[in-house]
């Protein structure tokens, strides 16, 4: 699970999106969301084709300060979903790095779960 305290600015020049596939570990993922006190969460819905793909998140304008999560198969209300979850994100605007370069800007609100659907 991604935790924001793990974000590191490498200072190694311009940041570039990175795609990693994780072969090992569980296919299914359950998680606990840490909401409140200035913190929200982000769920990124994807497709089965992205299972095991890494998704990164950085504060807008600070592209090298990234945390990441992995797309996992999740069961919710009897349905199979594919999503990456950032369970503990300080409120603010973030760039979501997956797919084409440039990312998507998302807003995380304290005490709420932001959702982005990239399953198109």
Buried (B, 14 or more C-beta within 10 A) or exposed (E): BBEBEEBEEEEEEEBEBEEEEEEEEEEEBEBEBBBEEEBBBBBBBBEEEBBBBBBBBBBEEEBBBBBBBBBBBBEEEEEEBBBBBBBBBEBBEBBBBBBEEEBBEBEBBBEBBBEBEBBE
